[in-house]
Amino acid sequence: MASFQVRRASPEDADGITAVLDTVTRERVYSAIERPWTAEEQRRYLASLSPREAFHVAIAETGDVVGYQSLDLYSTILPSMAHVGALGTFLLP
């Protein structure tokens, strides 16, 4: 069984995250997302996360990103929804 490390994502992980999402969206089975963000879009997104949001990557022994999980606020402009989040999990097959 292969081992991996889970850690908080950084903007340097953007290329690997984009590669995972590209694979998942091409499967057209497990995600409503139809196209991956570019690595630059992913970098901007990671830099924009608030302290209440989280993005973690799973890193294989090879150093490659093999999956990730994001926890985003549902709405940053509706105080009544401050307790609601959106969770996404993406893994390579």
N, CA, C and O atoms as CSV, one atom per row, in Angstrom:
chain,resi,resn,atom,element,x,y,z
A,1,MET,N,N,0.842,-1.169,0.000
A,1,MET,CA,C,0.000,0.000,0.000
A,1,MET,C,C,0.893,1.239,0.000
A,1,MET,O,O,1.817,1.347,0.806
A,2,ALA,N,N,0.615,2.157,-0.894
A,2,ALA,CA,C,1.396,3.393,-1.001
A,2,ALA,C,C,1.066,4.314,0.168
A,2,ALA,O,O,-0.067,4.344,0.649
A,3,SER,N,N,2.057,5.054,0.612
A,3,SER,CA,C,1.806,6.026,1.677
A,3,SER,C,C,1.785,7.429,1.077
A,3,SER,O,O,2.308,7.678,-0.009
A,4,PHE,N,N,1.167,8.323,1.818
A,4,PHE,CA,C,1.089,9.704,1.378
A,4,PHE,C,C,1.031,10.602,2.603
A,4,PHE,O,O,0.803,10.147,3.723
A,5,GLN,N,N,1.241,11.872,2.362
A,5,GLN,CA,C,1.221,12.886,3.415
A,5,GLN,C,C,0.082,13.852,3.099
A,5,GLN,O,O,-0.150,14.180,1.935
A,6,VAL,N,N,-0.619,14.303,4.120
A,6,VAL,CA,C,-1.658,15.320,3.961
A,6,VAL,C,C,-1.169,16.574,4.659
A,6,VAL,O,O,-0.708,16.534,5.799
A,7,ARG,N,N,-1.280,17.698,3.945
A,7,ARG,CA,C,-0.863,18.975,4.526
A,7,ARG,C,C,-1.680,20.101,3.910
A,7,ARG,O,O,-2.343,19.926,2.887
A,8,ARG,N,N,-1.617,21.239,4.546
A,8,ARG,CA,C,-2.296,22.422,4.026
A,8,ARG,C,C,-1.667,22.791,2.682
A,8,ARG,O,O,-0.446,22.758,2.531
A,9,ALA,N,N,-2.495,23.136,1.723
A,9,ALA,CA,C,-2.010,23.494,0.387
A,9,ALA,C,C,-1.381,24.882,0.394
A,9,ALA,O,O,-1.731,25.745,1.200
A,10,SER,N,N,-0.456,25.066,-0.518
A,10,SER,CA,C,0.161,26.374,-0.730
A,10,SER,C,C,0.051,26.711,-2.211
A,10,SER,O,O,-0.225,25.829,-3.024
A,11,PRO,N,N,0.261,27.963,-2.570
A,11,PRO,CA,C,0.192,28.330,-3.993
A,11,PRO,C,C,1.134,27.499,-4.871
A,11,PRO,O,O,0.879,27.336,-6.065
A,12,GLU,N,N,2.214,26.976,-4.294
A,12,GLU,CA,C,3.150,26.144,-5.068
A,12,GLU,C,C,2.529,24.816,-5.488
A,12,GLU,O,O,3.071,24.134,-6.357
A,13,ASP,N,N,1.406,24.439,-4.889
A,13,ASP,CA,C,0.720,23.190,-5.227
A,13,ASP,C,C,-0.249,23.344,-6.395
A,13,ASP,O,O,-0.874,22.368,-6.811
A,14,ALA,N,N,-0.378,24.540,-6.920
A,14,ALA,CA,C,-1.405,24.826,-7.932
A,14,ALA,C,C,-1.321,23.920,-9.156
A,14,ALA,O,O,-2.354,23.457,-9.641
A,15,ASP,N,N,-0.132,23.658,-9.662
A,15,ASP,CA,C,-0.015,22.793,-10.845
A,15,ASP,C,C,-0.533,21.391,-10.556
A,15,ASP,O,O,-1.263,20.821,-11.367
A,16,GLY,N,N,-0.165,20.832,-9.412
A,16,GLY,CA,C,-0.619,19.490,-9.052
A,16,GLY,C,C,-2.113,19.427,-8.813
A,16,GLY,O,O,-2.764,18.463,-9.215
A,17,ILE,N,N,-2.662,20.436,-8.168
A,17,ILE,CA,C,-4.107,20.502,-7.924
A,17,ILE,C,C,-4.848,20.564,-9.254
A,17,ILE,O,O,-5.853,19.879,-9.444
A,18,THR,N,N,-4.351,21.381,-10.168
A,18,THR,CA,C,-4.967,21.514,-11.491
A,18,THR,C,C,-4.924,20.180,-12.233
A,18,THR,O,O,-5.887,19.823,-12.911
A,19,ALA,N,N,-3.834,19.448,-12.115
A,19,ALA,CA,C,-3.717,18.142,-12.783
A,19,ALA,C,C,-4.736,17.149,-12.229
A,19,ALA,O,O,-5.337,16.389,-12.988
A,20,VAL,N,N,-4.934,17.151,-10.910
A,20,VAL,CA,C,-5.934,16.260,-10.312
A,20,VAL,C,C,-7.318,16.616,-10.832
A,20,VAL,O,O,-8.062,15.740,-11.272
A,21,LEU,N,N,-7.665,17.896,-10.785
A,21,LEU,CA,C,-9.003,18.292,-11.222
A,21,LEU,C,C,-9.200,18.048,-12.714
A,21,LEU,O,O,-10.306,17.718,-13.141
A,22,ASP,N,N,-8.159,18.201,-13.504
A,22,ASP,CA,C,-8.255,17.903,-14.936
A,22,ASP,C,C,-8.625,16.435,-15.144
A,22,ASP,O,O,-9.480,16.126,-15.974
A,23,THR,N,N,-7.998,15.543,-14.408
A,23,THR,CA,C,-8.313,14.111,-14.520
A,23,THR,C,C,-9.749,13.832,-14.097
A,23,THR,O,O,-10.469,13.104,-14.781
A,24,VAL,N,N,-10.164,14.401,-12.982
A,24,VAL,CA,C,-11.515,14.169,-12.473
A,24,VAL,C,C,-12.565,14.711,-13.439
A,24,VAL,O,O,-13.562,14.037,-13.700
A,25,THR,N,N,-12.364,15.905,-13.970
A,25,THR,CA,C,-13.381,16.471,-14.870
A,25,THR,C,C,-13.459,15.706,-16.189
A,25,THR,O,O,-14.530,15.626,-16.790
A,26,ARG,N,N,-12.358,15.153,-16.639
A,26,ARG,CA,C,-12.404,14.347,-17.871
A,26,ARG,C,C,-13.199,13.059,-17.708
A,26,ARG,O,O,-13.754,12.541,-18.677
A,27,GLU,N,N,-13.254,12.543,-16.488
A,27,GLU,CA,C,-14.039,11.332,-16.223
A,27,GLU,C,C,-15.536,11.582,-16.427
A,27,GLU,O,O,-16.278,10.673,-16.799
A,28,ARG,N,N,-15.970,12.819,-16.182
A,28,ARG,CA,C,-17.371,13.213,-16.327
A,28,ARG,C,C,-18.338,12.293,-15.578
A,28,ARG,O,O,-19.418,11.967,-16.071
A,29,VAL,N,N,-17.923,11.883,-14.372
A,29,VAL,CA,C,-18.754,10.980,-13.580
A,29,VAL,C,C,-19.016,11.537,-12.184
A,29,VAL,O,O,-20.166,11.600,-11.748
A,30,TYR,N,N,-17.966,11.937,-11.489
A,30,TYR,CA,C,-18.071,12.231,-10.064
A,30,TYR,C,C,-18.060,13.710,-9.711
A,30,TYR,O,O,-17.967,14.049,-8.531
A,31,SER,N,N,-18.150,14.588,-10.673
A,31,SER,CA,C,-18.093,16.012,-10.364
A,31,SER,C,C,-18.977,16.804,-11.320
A,31,SER,O,O,-19.096,16.478,-12.501
A,32,ALA,N,N,-19.581,17.834,-10.788
A,32,ALA,CA,C,-20.362,18.748,-11.620
A,32,ALA,C,C,-19.468,19.804,-12.269
A,32,ALA,O,O,-19.922,20.576,-13.114
A,33,ILE,N,N,-18.208,19.831,-11.872
A,33,ILE,CA,C,-17.262,20.785,-12.454
A,33,ILE,C,C,-16.920,20.323,-13.853
A,33,ILE,O,O,-16.551,19.168,-14.062
A,34,GLU,N,N,-17.043,21.219,-14.803
A,34,GLU,CA,C,-16.836,20.811,-16.200
A,34,GLU,C,C,-15.459,21.112,-16.762
A,34,GLU,O,O,-15.074,20.567,-17.796
A,35,ARG,N,N,-14.710,21.982,-16.082
A,35,ARG,CA,C,-13.347,22.264,-16.520
A,35,ARG,C,C,-12.512,22.684,-15.320
A,35,ARG,O,O,-13.009,23.366,-14.423
A,36,PRO,N,N,-11.251,22.283,-15.298
A,36,PRO,CA,C,-10.398,22.700,-14.180
A,36,PRO,C,C,-9.988,24.154,-14.338
A,36,PRO,O,O,-9.938,24.686,-15.447
A,37,TRP,N,N,-9.698,24.779,-13.218
A,37,TRP,CA,C,-9.106,26.101,-13.277
A,37,TRP,C,C,-7.698,25.981,-13.811
A,37,TRP,O,O,-7.094,24.910,-13.756
A,38,THR,N,N,-7.183,27.063,-14.320
A,38,THR,CA,C,-5.771,27.089,-14.685
A,38,THR,C,C,-4.955,27.125,-13.390
A,38,THR,O,O,-5.491,27.413,-12.320
A,39,ALA,N,N,-3.679,26.836,-13.492
A,39,ALA,CA,C,-2.814,26.887,-12.314
A,39,ALA,C,C,-2.797,28.300,-11.729
A,39,ALA,O,O,-2.765,28.458,-10.509
A,40,GLU,N,N,-2.819,29.311,-12.568
A,40,GLU,CA,C,-2.821,30.693,-12.069
A,40,GLU,C,C,-4.122,30.997,-11.320
A,40,GLU,O,O,-4.090,31.629,-10.265
A,41,GLU,N,N,-5.261,30.556,-11.854
A,41,GLU,CA,C,-6.532,30.739,-11.148
A,41,GLU,C,C,-6.499,30.023,-9.809
A,41,GLU,O,O,-6.996,30.544,-8.811
A,42,GLN,N,N,-5.918,28.838,-9.784
A,42,GLN,CA,C,-5.823,28.071,-8.544
A,42,GLN,C,C,-4.940,28.784,-7.523
A,42,GLN,O,O,-5.263,28.816,-6.336
A,43,ARG,N,N,-3.829,29.353,-7.981
A,43,ARG,CA,C,-2.940,30.106,-7.082
A,43,ARG,C,C,-3.672,31.288,-6.449
A,43,ARG,O,O,-3.557,31.527,-5.247
A,44,ARG,N,N,-4.428,32.025,-7.270
A,44,ARG,CA,C,-5.183,33.179,-6.750
A,44,ARG,C,C,-6.227,32.727,-5.733
A,44,ARG,O,O,-6.417,33.369,-4.700
A,45,TYR,N,N,-6.894,31.627,-6.031
A,45,TYR,CA,C,-7.903,31.098,-5.111
A,45,TYR,C,C,-7.267,30.727,-3.766
A,45,TYR,O,O,-7.776,31.110,-2.712
A,46,LEU,N,N,-6.170,29.993,-3.803
A,46,LEU,CA,C,-5.500,29.589,-2.561
A,46,LEU,C,C,-5.071,30.805,-1.747
A,46,LEU,O,O,-5.180,30.800,-0.521
A,47,ALA,N,N,-4.588,31.836,-2.414
A,47,ALA,CA,C,-4.158,33.054,-1.727
A,47,ALA,C,C,-5.335,33.821,-1.130
A,47,ALA,O,O,-5.156,34.604,-0.197
A,48,SER,N,N,-6.541,33.601,-1.664
A,48,SER,CA,C,-7.711,34.356,-1.218
A,48,SER,C,C,-8.450,33.729,-0.041
A,48,SER,O,O,-9.359,34.353,0.506
A,49,LEU,N,N,-8.092,32.535,0.358
A,49,LEU,CA,C,-8.838,31.847,1.417
A,49,LEU,C,C,-8.741,32.577,2.748
A,49,LEU,O,O,-7.683,33.076,3.130
A,50,SER,N,N,-9.858,32.625,3.437
A,50,SER,CA,C,-9.902,33.249,4.758
A,50,SER,C,C,-9.393,32.255,5.808
A,50,SER,O,O,-9.238,31.070,5.513
A,51,PRO,N,N,-9.135,32.728,7.021
A,51,PRO,CA,C,-8.685,31.821,8.083
A,51,PRO,C,C,-9.716,30.731,8.417
A,51,PRO,O,O,-9.360,29.702,8.991
A,52,ARG,N,N,-10.980,30.948,8.064
A,52,ARG,CA,C,-12.025,29.961,8.341
A,52,ARG,C,C,-12.176,28.934,7.226
A,52,ARG,O,O,-12.996,28.023,7.333
A,53,GLU,N,N,-11.403,29.069,6.168
A,53,GLU,CA,C,-11.464,28.127,5.054
A,53,GLU,C,C,-10.190,27.286,5.039
A,53,GLU,O,O,-9.153,27.697,5.559
A,54,ALA,N,N,-10.286,26.115,4.440
A,54,ALA,CA,C,-9.125,25.224,4.432
A,54,ALA,C,C,-9.009,24.510,3.088
A,54,ALA,O,O,-10.009,24.229,2.427
A,55,PHE,N,N,-7.788,24.229,2.706
A,55,PHE,CA,C,-7.514,23.482,1.484
A,55,PHE,C,C,-6.305,22.602,1.793
A,55,PHE,O,O,-5.218,23.103,2.080
A,56,HIS,N,N,-6.506,21.297,1.730
A,56,HIS,CA,C,-5.442,20.350,2.031
A,56,HIS,C,C,-5.158,19.486,0.812
A,56,HIS,O,O,-6.062,19.166,0.041
A,57,VAL,N,N,-3.905,19.115,0.646
A,57,VAL,CA,C,-3.504,18.237,-0.452
A,57,VAL,C,C,-2.952,16.937,0.109
A,57,VAL,O,O,-2.380,16.902,1.199
A,58,ALA,N,N,-3.135,15.869,-0.659
A,58,ALA,CA,C,-2.518,14.580,-0.369
A,58,ALA,C,C,-1.336,14.449,-1.317
A,58,ALA,O,O,-1.491,14.535,-2.535
A,59,ILE,N,N,-0.160,14.242,-0.750
A,59,ILE,CA,C,1.081,14.186,-1.519
A,59,ILE,C,C,1.644,12.767,-1.453
A,59,ILE,O,O,1.862,12.226,-0.369
A,60,ALA,N,N,1.876,12.169,-2.625
A,60,ALA,CA,C,2.459,10.825,-2.692
A,60,ALA,C,C,3.938,10.882,-2.354
A,60,ALA,O,O,4.529,11.960,-2.288
A,61,GLU,N,N,4.530,9.718,-2.142
A,61,GLU,CA,C,5.964,9.639,-1.852
A,61,GLU,C,C,6.793,10.256,-2.975
A,61,GLU,O,O,7.917,10.699,-2.742
A,62,THR,N,N,6.250,10.288,-4.185
A,62,THR,CA,C,6.946,10.873,-5.337
A,62,THR,C,C,6.948,12.395,-5.300
A,62,THR,O,O,7.675,13.035,-6.059
A,63,GLY,N,N,6.137,12.978,-4.418
A,63,GLY,CA,C,6.010,14.433,-4.344
A,63,GLY,C,C,4.843,14.962,-5.148
A,63,GLY,O,O,4.587,16.166,-5.147
A,64,ASP,N,N,4.123,14.073,-5.841
A,64,ASP,CA,C,2.986,14.486,-6.665
A,64,ASP,C,C,1.721,14.657,-5.832
A,64,ASP,O,O,1.490,13.915,-4.877
A,65,VAL,N,N,0.901,15.645,-6.204
A,65,VAL,CA,C,-0.415,15.811,-5.590
A,65,VAL,C,C,-1.310,14.712,-6.156
A,65,VAL,O,O,-1.458,14.602,-7.373
A,66,VAL,N,N,-1.907,13.898,-5.283
A,66,VAL,CA,C,-2.784,12.804,-5.730
A,66,VAL,C,C,-4.234,13.033,-5.322
A,66,VAL,O,O,-5.114,12.251,-5.683
A,67,GLY,N,N,-4.482,14.092,-4.578
A,67,GLY,CA,C,-5.837,14.421,-4.176
A,67,GLY,C,C,-5.845,15.688,-3.348
A,67,GLY,O,O,-4.803,16.198,-2.936
A,68,TYR,N,N,-7.053,16.181,-3.115
A,68,TYR,CA,C,-7.174,17.367,-2.262
A,68,TYR,C,C,-8.576,17.471,-1.713
A,68,TYR,O,O,-9.512,16.850,-2.215
A,69,GLN,N,N,-8.702,18.273,-0.668
A,69,GLN,CA,C,-10.004,18.548,-0.075
A,69,GLN,C,C,-10.073,20.030,0.257
A,69,GLN,O,O,-9.141,20.605,0.820
A,70,SER,N,N,-11.195,20.632,-0.104
A,70,SER,CA,C,-11.382,22.059,0.161
A,70,SER,C,C,-12.613,22.257,1.034
A,70,SER,O,O,-13.605,21.539,0.906
A,71,LEU,N,N,-12.535,23.231,1.914
A,71,LEU,CA,C,-13.651,23.648,2.747
A,71,LEU,C,C,-13.779,25.150,2.585
A,71,LEU,O,O,-12.931,25.912,3.049
A,72,ASP,N,N,-14.841,25.565,1.926
A,72,ASP,CA,C,-15.081,26.983,1.634
A,72,ASP,C,C,-16.306,27.473,2.385
A,72,ASP,O,O,-17.234,26.708,2.649
A,73,LEU,N,N,-16.300,28.738,2.721
A,73,LEU,CA,C,-17.513,29.362,3.247
A,73,LEU,C,C,-18.570,29.365,2.151
A,73,LEU,O,O,-18.254,29.607,0.987
A,74,TYR,N,N,-19.816,29.099,2.510
A,74,TYR,CA,C,-20.895,29.094,1.530
A,74,TYR,C,C,-21.109,30.499,0.963
A,74,TYR,O,O,-21.290,30.669,-0.243
A,75,SER,N,N,-21.088,31.494,1.839
A,75,SER,CA,C,-21.283,32.875,1.407
A,75,SER,C,C,-20.512,33.801,2.335
A,75,SER,O,O,-20.615,33.704,3.557
A,76,THR,N,N,-19.748,34.687,1.745
A,76,THR,CA,C,-19.013,35.656,2.561
A,76,THR,C,C,-19.809,36.939,2.772
A,76,THR,O,O,-19.388,37.811,3.531
A,77,ILE,N,N,-20.952,37.061,2.110
A,77,ILE,CA,C,-21.737,38.300,2.212
A,77,ILE,C,C,-23.052,38.130,2.966
A,77,ILE,O,O,-23.743,39.117,3.217
A,78,LEU,N,N,-23.412,36.904,3.332
A,78,LEU,CA,C,-24.648,36.668,4.074
A,78,LEU,C,C,-24.314,36.234,5.501
A,78,LEU,O,O,-23.979,35.070,5.723
A,79,PRO,N,N,-24.400,37.145,6.468
A,79,PRO,CA,C,-24.085,36.783,7.850
A,79,PRO,C,C,-24.924,35.606,8.362
A,79,PRO,O,O,-24.459,34.835,9.202
A,80,SER,N,N,-26.139,35.468,7.867
A,80,SER,CA,C,-26.989,34.366,8.315
A,80,SER,C,C,-26.474,33.006,7.851
A,80,SER,O,O,-26.943,31.975,8.334
A,81,MET,N,N,-25.531,32.989,6.936
A,81,MET,CA,C,-24.971,31.737,6.422
A,81,MET,C,C,-23.522,31.544,6.869
A,81,MET,O,O,-22.810,30.713,6.305
A,82,ALA,N,N,-23.082,32.293,7.863
A,82,ALA,CA,C,-21.690,32.228,8.314
A,82,ALA,C,C,-21.315,30.851,8.851
A,82,ALA,O,O,-20.132,30.526,8.956
A,83,HIS,N,N,-22.308,30.046,9.190
A,83,HIS,CA,C,-22.054,28.708,9.739
A,83,HIS,C,C,-22.079,27.616,8.655
A,83,HIS,O,O,-21.902,26.438,8.967
A,84,VAL,N,N,-22.295,27.990,7.402
A,84,VAL,CA,C,-22.460,27.015,6.325
A,84,VAL,C,C,-21.208,26.961,5.461
A,84,VAL,O,O,-20.640,27.995,5.111
A,85,GLY,N,N,-20.787,25.760,5.123
A,85,GLY,CA,C,-19.612,25.598,4.279
A,85,GLY,C,C,-19.879,24.635,3.137
A,85,GLY,O,O,-20.875,23.911,3.137
A,86,ALA,N,N,-18.988,24.634,2.176
A,86,ALA,CA,C,-19.035,23.698,1.052
A,86,ALA,C,C,-17.753,22.873,1.092
A,86,ALA,O,O,-16.653,23.422,1.155
A,87,LEU,N,N,-17.906,21.557,1.056
A,87,LEU,CA,C,-16.776,20.649,1.144
A,87,LEU,C,C,-16.618,19.915,-0.181
A,87,LEU,O,O,-17.589,19.392,-0.727
A,88,GLY,N,N,-15.405,19.879,-0.691
A,88,GLY,CA,C,-15.128,19.153,-1.931
A,88,GLY,C,C,-13.925,18.248,-1.751
A,88,GLY,O,O,-12.919,18.646,-1.165
A,89,THR,N,N,-14.034,17.024,-2.260
A,89,THR,CA,C,-12.949,16.051,-2.162
A,89,THR,C,C,-12.671,15.498,-3.559
A,89,THR,O,O,-13.591,15.051,-4.243
A,90,PHE,N,N,-11.427,15.525,-3.979
A,90,PHE,CA,C,-11.039,15.083,-5.315
A,90,PHE,C,C,-9.809,14.195,-5.209
A,90,PHE,O,O,-8.822,14.566,-4.573
A,91,LEU,N,N,-9.868,13.027,-5.830
A,91,LEU,CA,C,-8.770,12.069,-5.783
A,91,LEU,C,C,-8.498,11.522,-7.176
A,91,LEU,O,O,-9.414,11.371,-7.985
A,92,LEU,N,N,-7.252,11.230,-7.444
A,92,LEU,CA,C,-6.927,10.520,-8.690
A,92,LEU,C,C,-7.471,9.110,-8.593
A,92,LEU,O,O,-7.561,8.550,-7.500
A,93,PRO,N,N,-7.839,8.523,-9.748
A,93,PRO,CA,C,-8.355,7.137,-9.705
A,93,PRO,C,C,-7.305,6.160,-9.185
A,93,PRO,O,O,-7.572,4.962,-9.086
